[in-house]
């Protein structure tokens, strides 16, 4: 994999612009998050380990959870939404017989039950949770209610009212029952699905209560476990050259978006935020599967120039990349 260490653009008026500290690194770094640290905690450690000027994450993982945490560095932060909107894969274990206020093992017990479902009983209810389903997020979540995070209200014992919403579960299957108290599932879900809420609702459907005992994210968008590096290994690399070997290009998360090849003059115009006519581009490369309003990747010489929309006979940039 080629390095993505590109010099940052120099502000035209440095006296008026605040210079960002750190090294301008652009690309995606996939961390295998350990348990016991928040997603923001991982971002902080990666920033210190790499001295990257800009780092953000592509989807929060609970402190209890482990697994894939995609980190966007530099210009990759402009594409975070494409990871957060993508399909995700999880493996989680439910502990039957105990409901907890956080819907996971970190909370306090709020209800107990002696009911323990069998394998056949579990498999019989799983179809109810596949497809577009209604789900009420856990009170201990990052959803905003009247400008405040739900978990802030929950911690203050203000019992936030959580509204249900439609989420999508692509796949859900039982993979293991280590004992009567525990069952492990594998899930592929769409945006906004909470595994803690899913575990809670499966337990209720089985006439018992339950919570997440262990949770691991195994896939996010185009990224899988084989793409990840541990936080400890990253910190051992520090600022050394091998860091670039673990970076994925910014456009990795844009594989599903059609790419258009531009000439250098067209690329320069888009880089300045100016629209260009779509017809000359279409004449060189027919836009067979592109319609008005579609998002495209504008490319020049193998370089991502901008994310743009086709509108009114023009290619109009809305995210210009400084790569």
Secondary structure as the mmCIF struct_conf table of DSSP 4:
data_model
#
loop_
_struct_conf.conf_type_id
_struct_conf.id
_struct_conf.beg_label_comp_id
_struct_conf.beg_label_asym_id
_struct_conf.beg_label_seq_id
_struct_conf.end_label_comp_id
_struct_conf.end_label_asym_id
_struct_conf.end_label_seq_id
STRN STRN1 UNK A 5 UNK A 5
HELX_LH_PP_P HELX_LH_PP_P1 UNK A 7 UNK A 11
TURN_TY1_P TURN_TY1_P1 UNK A 12 UNK A 16
BEND BEND1 UNK A 17 UNK A 17
HELX_LH_PP_P HELX_LH_PP_P2 UNK A 18 UNK A 21
BEND BEND2 UNK A 22 UNK A 22
STRN STRN2 UNK A 23 UNK A 23
STRN STRN3 UNK A 25 UNK A 25
STRN STRN4 UNK A 27 UNK A 33
HELX_LH_PP_P HELX_LH_PP_P3 UNK A 34 UNK A 34
TURN_TY1_P TURN_TY1_P2 UNK A 35 UNK A 36
BEND BEND3 UNK A 37 UNK A 37
HELX_RH_AL_P HELX_RH_AL_P1 UNK A 39 UNK A 50
STRN STRN5 UNK A 52 UNK A 52
BEND BEND4 UNK A 53 UNK A 53
STRN STRN6 UNK A 55 UNK A 57
BEND BEND5 UNK A 58 UNK A 59
TURN_TY1_P TURN_TY1_P3 UNK A 63 UNK A 64
STRN STRN7 UNK A 66 UNK A 73
HELX_RH_3T_P HELX_RH_3T_P1 UNK A 74 UNK A 79
HELX_RH_AL_P HELX_RH_AL_P2 UNK A 80 UNK A 84
TURN_TY1_P TURN_TY1_P4 UNK A 85 UNK A 85
BEND BEND6 UNK A 86 UNK A 86
STRN STRN8 UNK A 88 UNK A 96
TURN_TY1_P TURN_TY1_P5 UNK A 97 UNK A 97
STRN STRN9 UNK A 98 UNK A 100
TURN_TY1_P TURN_TY1_P6 UNK A 101 UNK A 102
BEND BEND7 UNK A 103 UNK A 103
STRN STRN10 UNK A 104 UNK A 104
TURN_TY1_P TURN_TY1_P7 UNK A 105 UNK A 106
BEND BEND8 UNK A 107 UNK A 107
STRN STRN11 UNK A 109 UNK A 112
HELX_RH_AL_P HELX_RH_AL_P3 UNK A 119 UNK A 125
HELX_RH_3T_P HELX_RH_3T_P2 UNK A 126 UNK A 129
BEND BEND9 UNK A 130 UNK A 130
STRN STRN12 UNK A 131 UNK A 136
HELX_LH_PP_P HELX_LH_PP_P4 UNK A 137 UNK A 138
BEND BEND10 UNK A 139 UNK A 142
STRN STRN13 UNK A 144 UNK A 145
TURN_TY1_P TURN_TY1_P8 UNK A 146 UNK A 147
STRN STRN14 UNK A 148 UNK A 149
HELX_RH_AL_P HELX_RH_AL_P4 UNK A 150 UNK A 155
TURN_TY1_P TURN_TY1_P9 UNK A 156 UNK A 157
HELX_LH_PP_P HELX_LH_PP_P5 UNK A 162 UNK A 163
STRN STRN15 UNK A 164 UNK A 179
TURN_TY1_P TURN_TY1_P10 UNK A 180 UNK A 181
STRN STRN16 UNK A 182 UNK A 189
TURN_TY1_P TURN_TY1_P11 UNK A 191 UNK A 192
HELX_RH_AL_P HELX_RH_AL_P5 UNK A 195 UNK A 205
TURN_TY1_P TURN_TY1_P12 UNK A 206 UNK A 207
BEND BEND11 UNK A 208 UNK A 208
STRN STRN17 UNK A 210 UNK A 220
TURN_TY1_P TURN_TY1_P13 UNK A 221 UNK A 222
STRN STRN18 UNK A 223 UNK A 224
HELX_RH_3T_P HELX_RH_3T_P3 UNK A 225 UNK A 227
STRN STRN19 UNK A 229 UNK A 230
HELX_RH_AL_P HELX_RH_AL_P6 UNK A 231 UNK A 237
TURN_TY1_P TURN_TY1_P14 UNK A 238 UNK A 239
BEND BEND12 UNK A 240 UNK A 240
HELX_RH_3T_P HELX_RH_3T_P4 UNK A 241 UNK A 246
STRN STRN20 UNK A 247 UNK A 248
HELX_LH_PP_P HELX_LH_PP_P6 UNK A 249 UNK A 249
HELX_RH_3T_P HELX_RH_3T_P5 UNK A 250 UNK A 254
TURN_TY1_P TURN_TY1_P15 UNK A 255 UNK A 256
BEND BEND13 UNK A 257 UNK A 257
STRN STRN21 UNK A 259 UNK A 261
HELX_RH_AL_P HELX_RH_AL_P7 UNK A 264 UNK A 271
TURN_TY1_P TURN_TY1_P16 UNK A 272 UNK A 273
STRN STRN22 UNK A 276 UNK A 277
HELX_RH_AL_P HELX_RH_AL_P8 UNK A 278 UNK A 284
BEND BEND14 UNK A 285 UNK A 285
TURN_TY1_P TURN_TY1_P17 UNK A 288 UNK A 289
TURN_TY1_P TURN_TY1_P18 UNK A 292 UNK A 293
STRN STRN23 UNK A 295 UNK A 300
TURN_TY1_P TURN_TY1_P19 UNK A 301 UNK A 302
STRN STRN24 UNK A 303 UNK A 311
TURN_TY1_P TURN_TY1_P20 UNK A 312 UNK A 313
STRN STRN25 UNK A 314 UNK A 320
#
